[in-house]
Amino acid sequence: LEAGWAVRIKEAMSEDRIVLLAQPIVAIGSTDPKMTMEELHALPFRPGMDTTFEILIRLVNRDGQWVSPGVFVPLAERFSLMPKVDLWVIARTVRFASRIPEDVKLNFSINLSNQTLMDPEALNHIENTFASHRVDARRFIFEVCETGQIAQLHTARKFMMQLKAMGARFALDDFGSGQNSISHLKWLPIDLVKVNGEFVSNRTGSEVD
């Protein structure tokens, strides 16, 4: 069954059956919905517009059923497919960004797996993608997750520093949920911290939160 999933993930990428959703990062209490990239592109872009969208992914089966990343991402990690998935997402988001007028400041936040951080070829692909589409890397935030152990902290730091040299920023996701929160914050070149939602989800009604 798991081997079958590896094939399904590869086919979904080759057949463009991974849907990218854009979730605006907004103030607490906002009800702005998720939207597909096509819906985002249909928005009336205004000069000076400055919004950041987190890019989320869903896999679509051939029967049209959407599959949560909670299902296919762990399997992609098991078969070391996450660098390919991450590069697929980055390539399409950068291509989308290249079609946006320069006076519209749309920024994008994309998750990177620990497998990708360990892959020097993935780093070269990302750098070439920005260069070939002439997209400013300053419009991109890459989220790294600290819930798992980053096996080679030095390699991850080098990867991040090279993208930061191009202007990209990095966010530490799920901060506080793992055992290495503080060490990751100390040794990785982090610009933003995303506190795990478990700690703040009831902040409006809980003194503890």
C-alpha positions, -999 to 999 in steps of 0.1 A, spaced: 0 0 0 28 24 9 47 16 -23 16 24 -42 14 58 -25 50 66 -37 38 60 -73 6 81 -67 26 111 -54 50 110 -84 21 107 -108 2 136 -91 32 159 -96 38 148 -133 0 153 -140 -3 186 -121 -27 171 -96 -14 189 -66 -35 219 -58 -19 250 -42 -40 269 -18 -31 305 -6 -40 313 29 -36 350 38 -17 358 70 -40 383 87 -48 398 121 -66 376 147 -104 376 141 -102 380 103 -123 356 83 -103 358 50 -107 324 33 -82 301 17 -83 303 -21 -67 285 -50 -38 301 -68 -62 307 -98 -86 325 -75 -58 345 -61 -46 355 -96 -81 367 -103 -81 392 -75 -79 429 -85 -42 437 -77 -38 472 -64 -5 492 -66 10 492 -31 -9 461 -21 11 443 6 -1 409 17 16 376 26 0 342 17 10 309 32 10 282 4 -8 250 14 -9 218 -7 -35 192 -14 -32 161 -36 -61 154 -60 -69 118 -69 -79 110 -104 -115 107 -92 -113 143 -80 -111 136 -43 -88 159 -24 -62 143 -1 -49 161 30 -11 166 33 -14 149 67 -19 117 47 6 120 18 34 141 33 45 115 59 46 89 31 65 113 8 90 117 36 93 80 41 102 75 4 125 106 4 102 124 -20 98 156 -1 126 175 -19 108 168 -52 74 179 -37 90 211 -22 107 220 -55 74 214 -74 56 238 -51 84 264 -52 86 263 -90 49 269 -95 47 296 -68 77 315 -83 62 312 -118 29 326 -104 49 354 -87 66 363 -119 32 373 -134 23 398 -107 30 435 -113 61 448 -96 42 475 -77 20 448 -60 37 434 -29 25 399 -27 47 377 -5 46 339 -2 54 316 27 63 280 18 72 250 40 105 233 35 110 197 48 141 187 67 150 164 38 151 194 15 174 213 39 198 184 36 198 184 -2 224 207 -19 209 199 -53 176 212 -41 193 245 -31 207 249 -66 173 243 -81 157 269 -59 184 295 -67 181 288 -104 143 290 -102 145 325 -88 171 335 -113 153 321 -144 120 338 -136 136 370 -124 117 369 -91 129 388 -60 136 362 -33 127 389 -7 91 381 -15 95 346 -1 95 332 34 105 296 39 91 278 69 112 251 86 97 228 112 114 221 145 92 192 157 117 167 142 154 166 148 174 184 121 201 157 118 228 180 104 223 215 119 254 228 101 241 217 67 207 233 74 223 265 85 244 267 53 214 260 31 194 288 48 223 313 47 226 309 10 189 316 4 191 345 29 219 360 9 194 362 -20 169 380 3 147 352 14 135 350 50 130 320 73 103 312 98 105 286 126 72 267 125 55 250 154 77 267 179 74 251 214 61 218 203 94 200 201 124 194 224 148 215 204 129 248 201 155 270 218 185 253 202 170 258 167 163 294 175 199 299 187 217 282 158 195 287 128 192 321 110 155 326 118 136 358 110 101 348 122 88 325 149 54 308 145 42 297 179 25 264 179 -13 269 177 -19 247 207 -5 274 230 -25 303 217 -57 290 201 -78 301 231 -59 332 239 -90 354 238 -107 334 266 -79 318 285 -55 336 308 -30 307 305 -30 309 267 
